[in-house]
């Protein structure tokens, strides 16, 4: 494990770098679903349940500005736009897969912990 400070842009470590890109409740889910392939806005909205239109649009714009995803407008009627990962975004999304696997493997225990906390 490397824990050297990164002199670039004031990042304290590699985790800080990663978390700044995926900061926000929905960004990791957006990346995860785009890892499965390009998606239109409606597909992302259905995949990332409970996200508001405003927040989804904001996160998509931020991820595009950060070079993590690309937005392709096909200039058609009706409008057709899709989102896909850049190479940087793909590598970031792939880094989230083990975290997803951990969540799947430990979902029952974590559910119990949350239920206990609620009491």
MODELLER restraints for C-alpha pairs under 7 A, 6 or more apart:
rsr = mdl.restraints
at = mdl.atoms
rsr.add(forms.Gaussian(group=physical.xy_distance, feature=features.Distance(at['CA:3:A'], at['CA:13:A']), mean=6.05, stdev=0.5))
rsr.add(forms.Gaussian(group=physical.xy_distance, feature=features.Distance(at['CA:4:A'], at['CA:13:A']), mean=6.29, stdev=0.5))
rsr.add(forms.Gaussian(group=physical.xy_distance, feature=features.Distance(at['CA:5:A'], at['CA:12:A']), mean=4.83, stdev=0.5))
rsr.add(forms.Gaussian(group=physical.xy_distance, feature=features.Distance(at['CA:5:A'], at['CA:13:A']), mean=5.05, stdev=0.5))
rsr.add(forms.Gaussian(group=physical.xy_distance, feature=features.Distance(at['CA:6:A'], at['CA:12:A']), mean=5.61, stdev=0.5))
rsr.add(forms.Gaussian(group=physical.xy_distance, feature=features.Distance(at['CA:6:A'], at['CA:13:A']), mean=5.50, stdev=0.5))
rsr.add(forms.Gaussian(group=physical.xy_distance, feature=features.Distance(at['CA:11:A'], at['CA:17:A']), mean=5.86, stdev=0.5))
rsr.add(forms.Gaussian(group=physical.xy_distance, feature=features.Distance(at['CA:22:A'], at['CA:28:A']), mean=5.85, stdev=0.5))
rsr.add(forms.Gaussian(group=physical.xy_distance, feature=features.Distance(at['CA:27:A'], at['CA:59:A']), mean=6.47, stdev=0.5))
rsr.add(forms.Gaussian(group=physical.xy_distance, feature=features.Distance(at['CA:29:A'], at['CA:48:A']), mean=6.46, stdev=0.5))
rsr.add(forms.Gaussian(group=physical.xy_distance, feature=features.Distance(at['CA:30:A'], at['CA:48:A']), mean=6.81, stdev=0.5))
rsr.add(forms.Gaussian(group=physical.xy_distance, feature=features.Distance(at['CA:31:A'], at['CA:93:A']), mean=5.37, stdev=0.5))
rsr.add(forms.Gaussian(group=physical.xy_distance, feature=features.Distance(at['CA:32:A'], at['CA:93:A']), mean=5.67, stdev=0.5))
rsr.add(forms.Gaussian(group=physical.xy_distance, feature=features.Distance(at['CA:34:A'], at['CA:84:A']), mean=6.01, stdev=0.5))
rsr.add(forms.Gaussian(group=physical.xy_distance, feature=features.Distance(at['CA:34:A'], at['CA:85:A']), mean=6.39, stdev=0.5))
rsr.add(forms.Gaussian(group=physical.xy_distance, feature=features.Distance(at['CA:35:A'], at['CA:85:A']), mean=7.00, stdev=0.5))
rsr.add(forms.Gaussian(group=physical.xy_distance, feature=features.Distance(at['CA:35:A'], at['CA:90:A']), mean=6.42, stdev=0.5))
rsr.add(forms.Gaussian(group=physical.xy_distance, feature=features.Distance(at['CA:35:A'], at['CA:93:A']), mean=6.25, stdev=0.5))
rsr.add(forms.Gaussian(group=physical.xy_distance, feature=features.Distance(at['CA:37:A'], at['CA:84:A']), mean=6.71, stdev=0.5))
rsr.add(forms.Gaussian(group=physical.xy_distance, feature=features.Distance(at['CA:38:A'], at['CA:82:A']), mean=6.37, stdev=0.5))
rsr.add(forms.Gaussian(group=physical.xy_distance, feature=features.Distance(at['CA:38:A'], at['CA:83:A']), mean=5.44, stdev=0.5))
rsr.add(forms.Gaussian(group=physical.xy_distance, feature=features.Distance(at['CA:38:A'], at['CA:84:A']), mean=4.45, stdev=0.5))
rsr.add(forms.Gaussian(group=physical.xy_distance, feature=features.Distance(at['CA:39:A'], at['CA:82:A']), mean=5.35, stdev=0.5))
rsr.add(forms.Gaussian(group=physical.xy_distance, feature=features.Distance(at['CA:39:A'], at['CA:83:A']), mean=5.39, stdev=0.5))
rsr.add(forms.Gaussian(group=physical.xy_distance, feature=features.Distance(at['CA:39:A'], at['CA:84:A']), mean=6.67, stdev=0.5))
rsr.add(forms.Gaussian(group=physical.xy_distance, feature=features.Distance(at['CA:40:A'], at['CA:81:A']), mean=5.94, stdev=0.5))
rsr.add(forms.Gaussian(group=physical.xy_distance, feature=features.Distance(at['CA:40:A'], at['CA:82:A']), mean=4.21, stdev=0.5))
rsr.add(forms.Gaussian(group=physical.xy_distance, feature=features.Distance(at['CA:40:A'], at['CA:83:A']), mean=6.14, stdev=0.5))
rsr.add(forms.Gaussian(group=physical.xy_distance, feature=features.Distance(at['CA:41:A'], at['CA:82:A']), mean=6.52, stdev=0.5))
rsr.add(forms.Gaussian(group=physical.xy_distance, feature=features.Distance(at['CA:63:A'], at['CA:69:A']), mean=5.85, stdev=0.5))
rsr.add(forms.Gaussian(group=physical.xy_distance, feature=features.Distance(at['CA:64:A'], at['CA:70:A']), mean=5.67, stdev=0.5))
rsr.add(forms.Gaussian(group=physical.xy_distance, feature=features.Distance(at['CA:67:A'], at['CA:86:A']), mean=6.89, stdev=0.5))
rsr.add(forms.Gaussian(group=physical.xy_distance, feature=features.Distance(at['CA:68:A'], at['CA:85:A']), mean=6.03, stdev=0.5))
rsr.add(forms.Gaussian(group=physical.xy_distance, feature=features.Distance(at['CA:68:A'], at['CA:86:A']), mean=5.47, stdev=0.5))
rsr.add(forms.Gaussian(group=physical.xy_distance, feature=features.Distance(at['CA:68:A'], at['CA:88:A']), mean=5.72, stdev=0.5))
rsr.add(forms.Gaussian(group=physical.xy_distance, feature=features.Distance(at['CA:68:A'], at['CA:89:A']), mean=4.06, stdev=0.5))
rsr.add(forms.Gaussian(group=physical.xy_distance, feature=features.Distance(at['CA:69:A'], at['CA:83:A']), mean=6.60, stdev=0.5))
rsr.add(forms.Gaussian(group=physical.xy_distance, feature=features.Distance(at['CA:69:A'], at['CA:84:A']), mean=5.46, stdev=0.5))
rsr.add(forms.Gaussian(group=physical.xy_distance, feature=features.Distance(at['CA:69:A'], at['CA:85:A']), mean=4.24, stdev=0.5))
rsr.add(forms.Gaussian(group=physical.xy_distance, feature=features.Distance(at['CA:69:A'], at['CA:86:A']), mean=5.06, stdev=0.5))
rsr.add(forms.Gaussian(group=physical.xy_distance, feature=features.Distance(at['CA:69:A'], at['CA:89:A']), mean=5.99, stdev=0.5))
rsr.add(forms.Gaussian(group=physical.xy_distance, feature=features.Distance(at['CA:70:A'], at['CA:83:A']), mean=5.61, stdev=0.5))
rsr.add(forms.Gaussian(group=physical.xy_distance, feature=features.Distance(at['CA:70:A'], at['CA:84:A']), mean=5.42, stdev=0.5))
rsr.add(forms.Gaussian(group=physical.xy_distance, feature=features.Distance(at['CA:70:A'], at['CA:85:A']), mean=6.16, stdev=0.5))
rsr.add(forms.Gaussian(group=physical.xy_distance, feature=features.Distance(at['CA:70:A'], at['CA:86:A']), mean=6.36, stdev=0.5))
rsr.add(forms.Gaussian(group=physical.xy_distance, feature=features.Distance(at['CA:71:A'], at['CA:81:A']), mean=6.83, stdev=0.5))
rsr.add(forms.Gaussian(group=physical.xy_distance, feature=features.Distance(at['CA:71:A'], at['CA:82:A']), mean=5.81, stdev=0.5))
rsr.add(forms.Gaussian(group=physical.xy_distance, feature=features.Distance(at['CA:71:A'], at['CA:83:A']), mean=4.67, stdev=0.5))
rsr.add(forms.Gaussian(group=physical.xy_distance, feature=features.Distance(at['CA:71:A'], at['CA:84:A']), mean=6.78, stdev=0.5))
rsr.add(forms.Gaussian(group=physical.xy_distance, feature=features.Distance(at['CA:72:A'], at['CA:81:A']), mean=5.44, stdev=0.5))
rsr.add(forms.Gaussian(group=physical.xy_distance, feature=features.Distance(at['CA:72:A'], at['CA:82:A']), mean=5.32, stdev=0.5))
rsr.add(forms.Gaussian(group=physical.xy_distance, feature=features.Distance(at['CA:72:A'], at['CA:83:A']), mean=6.31, stdev=0.5))
rsr.add(forms.Gaussian(group=physical.xy_distance, feature=features.Distance(at['CA:73:A'], at['CA:80:A']), mean=6.18, stdev=0.5))
rsr.add(forms.Gaussian(group=physical.xy_distance, feature=features.Distance(at['CA:73:A'], at['CA:81:A']), mean=4.44, stdev=0.5))
rsr.add(forms.Gaussian(group=physical.xy_distance, feature=features.Distance(at['CA:73:A'], at['CA:82:A']), mean=6.78, stdev=0.5))
rsr.add(forms.Gaussian(group=physical.xy_distance, feature=features.Distance(at['CA:74:A'], at['CA:80:A']), mean=5.62, stdev=0.5))
rsr.add(forms.Gaussian(group=physical.xy_distance, feature=features.Distance(at['CA:74:A'], at['CA:81:A']), mean=6.08, stdev=0.5))
